[in-house]
């Protein structure tokens, strides 16, 4: 009996590590899944999701190790001392650096428009732009009230005011006493003193 062979090509599930993490699927038992960017893969067990499932090359998580000694620090000037809980003494390291070169001194300063220009003794210049505007200090406290000043001179006489409105008409007065009537015609009123200037006798009649 002649035996024949059939060629098969198999592709496994694949995706980037981030895609697998976001999707977090539960692989079938024996199902293979590949991370394309890390070249690591996992084999499903039918129960654990992707994030819980270990990589095929990853062993089980080992037991927690013993707690290590903690570090203790101390300062002595520029010396840093370090030791562990099991050490009897500190080991010191000098953190002081070498002395730097002396910098140039400022020998002159002045304003150029809104800028402050510093001149150094080595000929160099340092310019602070718009520094004049930023040098304004905070507003000071309010000063004490000054003494009362002397009395001022008398002012000029003011202009004459406008004429006031006409007042209301007053009440009618009482009737006065009878007066003397002068004329050549006898008055109609009764009990009025009457003097007729044409009368040569000059008599005042009533």
Secondary structure, DSSP 8 states (H G I E B T S, - for coil): ------------EEE-HHHHHHH--B--TT-EEEETTT--EEE--SSSBTTTS--TT-------------EEEEEETTEEEEEETT-SS-EEEE-----------EEEEEEETTEEEEEETTS-EEEETTHHHHT--------------------------------------------EEESSS--SSSS-EEE-TT-TT--EE-
